[in-house]
Amino acid sequence: MQRAPAALVAFALAAALAGAAGAAPLERRFEGEGAAVVVAVDPGEVSPERDCEAVVRAEAEAPREARLPGDLAGRFEGFEAAGSYVDEDGAVHLSLVPRPGAPRYRVRPFAVTVDDGRGGSSWFATEPIDLPAAPAIRAEGDPAAALRPARIGPGARAILRAALAALGGAALLAFAAWGAVALRRARKIRRMSPKERALRELDRLLARGLPAKGRFKDYYVELTLVVRRYVERRHGIRAPRRTTEEFLAEARRSAAFDAATVARLGAFLEAADLVKFAGARADEAGAREAADRARAYLAAEAEPERGVGEERPRNTRNTRKEGVA
């Protein structure tokens, strides 16, 4: 916005306000039937920037009494009545707000009732009063050409809502991408044979490096679970949920295991139990040897023939709940 036209407009507005403030009140007196009514409006020149005060007073000599109508506020055309009151002398005071752009401002005629004090009454009407409007503010040049629209940026709340919406959208996209990757991974794992899944779990366990961190108990728990889950998926024996003695007893009864295999499994599981439950001393060399035994057992197991299928665990829901380590 250019400063010179803006200053000129401000000066003209201040001058108009000062002129409105200094305008003299407008007063009219109407007489009839031995009574009179006085209407005064201050200021006498109407400007939309300033409210007006109107006072309507009825006068009569005793025993006569003049009465004003009850709807005086509606007689002021071009104004909104902001409030009114009656003073101790019976005059009605009205606070009037000019309507911007009103075609005219005036006081419409109204009737004044006059009681003669002997039971009779008569009336007379006032005449319309036109109220002049203050001259419009006019500045030199074209003020519209000096005004340029100002760009109002978004508020803090709008920025916060937009940021939250963006974060929510990004989180939703990330969740969808993660879900798609997890679904593909789960499908890939389901297509693996029990041996492939077990060898994958064994490689992931070794990659964690638990023995190097001194977490031998955790390592042996996970290592034995790899073998137990394989036995459950491949042969249908619920190995993960049984003790070593219970598992070995069922393995001896199963046609899927010969005596030598049961003996190797027993030695492997019992050695791991000593670390898990008896607090036996363990080292990294022993941990690597236990992993080699587990891998050798898995490698020695024959895959089921294609098309024949394999015996599934009796409780598939619990198998899915176990998941892959």
QUIPE-V350269 format. One record per backbone hydrogen bond with DSSP energy under -1.0 kcal/mol. CO is the residue of the C=O (numbers start at 1). NH is the residue of the N-H. E is the energy in kcal/mol with one decimal. If there is no record, write none. Layout:
BEGIN
((CO | NH | E) (CO | NH | E))
END
This chain:
BEGIN
((2 | 6 | -1.1) (3 | 7 | -2.5) (4 | 8 | -2.0) (5 | 9 | -2.5) (6 | 10 | -2.3) (7 | 11 | -2.3) (8 | 12 | -2.3) (9 | 13 | -2.4) (10 | 14 | -2.4) (11 | 15 | -2.3) (12 | 16 | -2.2) (13 | 17 | -2.4) (14 | 18 | -2.4) (15 | 19 | -2.3) (16 | 20 | -2.5) (17 | 21 | -2.6) (18 | 22 | -1.6) (24 | 44 | -1.5) (26 | 41 | -2.9) (28 | 39 | -2.9) (30 | 37 | -2.8) (32 | 35 | -1.6) (35 | 32 | -2.7) (36 | 59 | -3.7) (37 | 30 | -2.8) (38 | 57 | -2.6) (39 | 28 | -2.7) (40 | 55 | -2.6) (41 | 26 | -3.1) (42 | 53 | -2.9) (46 | 134 | -3.5) (47 | 50 | -2.2) (52 | 96 | -3.1) (53 | 42 | -2.6) (54 | 94 | -2.9) (55 | 40 | -2.5) (56 | 92 | -2.7) (57 | 38 | -3.1) (59 | 36 | -2.9) (61 | 64 | -2.0) (65 | 115 | -3.0) (67 | 113 | -2.1) (72 | 75 | -1.8) (73 | 76 | -1.1) (75 | 108 | -3.3) (77 | 106 | -1.6) (78 | 99 | -2.6) (80 | 97 | -2.9) (83 | 95 | -2.9) (85 | 93 | -3.2) (87 | 90 | -1.9) (91 | 87 | -2.3) (92 | 56 | -2.5) (93 | 85 | -2.0) (94 | 54 | -2.7) (95 | 82 | -3.0) (96 | 52 | -3.0) (97 | 80 | -2.2) (99 | 102 | -1.8) (105 | 131 | -2.9) (106 | 77 | -2.3) (107 | 129 | -2.2) (110 | 126 | -2.2) (112 | 124 | -1.8) (113 | 67 | -3.5) (114 | 122 | -2.3) (115 | 65 | -2.0) (120 | 116 | -2.6) (122 | 114 | -3.6) (124 | 112 | -3.1) (129 | 107 | -2.8) (132 | 46 | -3.0) (146 | 2 | -1.1) (155 | 159 | -2.3) (156 | 160 | -2.5) (157 | 161 | -2.8) (158 | 162 | -2.4) (159 | 163 | -2.5) (160 | 164 | -2.7) (161 | 165 | -2.4) (162 | 166 | -2.4) (163 | 167 | -2.7) (164 | 168 | -2.8) (165 | 169 | -2.5) (166 | 170 | -2.6) (167 | 171 | -2.7) (168 | 172 | -2.3) (169 | 173 | -2.4) (170 | 174 | -2.6) (171 | 175 | -2.6) (172 | 176 | -2.4) (173 | 177 | -2.5) (174 | 178 | -2.8) (175 | 179 | -2.7) (176 | 180 | -2.2) (177 | 181 | -2.4) (178 | 182 | -2.8) (179 | 183 | -2.4) (180 | 184 | -2.3) (181 | 185 | -2.5) (182 | 186 | -2.6) (183 | 187 | -2.4) (184 | 188 | -2.3) (185 | 189 | -2.4) (186 | 190 | -2.4) (187 | 191 | -1.5) (189 | 192 | -1.1) (193 | 197 | -2.4) (194 | 198 | -2.1) (195 | 199 | -2.8) (196 | 200 | -2.1) (197 | 201 | -2.5) (198 | 202 | -2.5) (199 | 203 | -2.2) (200 | 204 | -2.1) (201 | 205 | -2.1) (202 | 206 | -2.3) (203 | 207 | -1.9) (206 | 209 | -1.1) (210 | 215 | -2.2) (211 | 214 | -1.8) (214 | 216 | -1.2) (215 | 219 | -1.8) (216 | 220 | -2.6) (217 | 221 | -2.3) (218 | 222 | -2.3) (219 | 223 | -2.5) (220 | 224 | -2.4) (221 | 225 | -1.7) (222 | 226 | -1.8) (223 | 227 | -1.4) (224 | 228 | -2.8) (225 | 229 | -3.0) (226 | 230 | -1.7) (227 | 231 | -2.3) (228 | 232 | -2.2) (229 | 233 | -2.6) (230 | 234 | -3.0) (231 | 235 | -2.7) (232 | 236 | -1.4) (237 | 239 | -2.8) (239 | 242 | -1.8) (243 | 247 | -2.6) (244 | 248 | -2.6) (245 | 249 | -2.2) (246 | 250 | -1.9) (247 | 251 | -2.5) (248 | 252 | -2.1) (254 | 257 | -1.0) (258 | 262 | -2.1) (259 | 263 | -2.2) (260 | 264 | -2.2) (261 | 265 | -2.6) (262 | 266 | -2.5) (263 | 267 | -2.4) (264 | 268 | -2.3) (265 | 269 | -2.8) (266 | 270 | -2.6) (267 | 271 | -1.8) (268 | 272 | -1.7) (269 | 273 | -2.2) (270 | 274 | -1.5) (272 | 276 | -2.4) (273 | 277 | -3.1) (273 | 278 | -1.1) (274 | 280 | -2.6) (283 | 287 | -1.9) (284 | 288 | -2.4) (285 | 289 | -2.2) (286 | 290 | -2.2) (287 | 291 | -2.0) (288 | 292 | -2.2) (289 | 293 | -2.0) (290 | 294 | -2.1) (291 | 295 | -2.4) (292 | 296 | -2.4) (293 | 297 | -2.3) (294 | 298 | -2.2) (295 | 299 | -2.6) (296 | 300 | -1.9) (305 | 308 | -1.3) (305 | 309 | -1.2) (315 | 319 | -1.4) (316 | 320 | -2.4) (317 | 321 | -1.8) (318 | 322 | -1.5) (319 | 323 | -1.1))
END
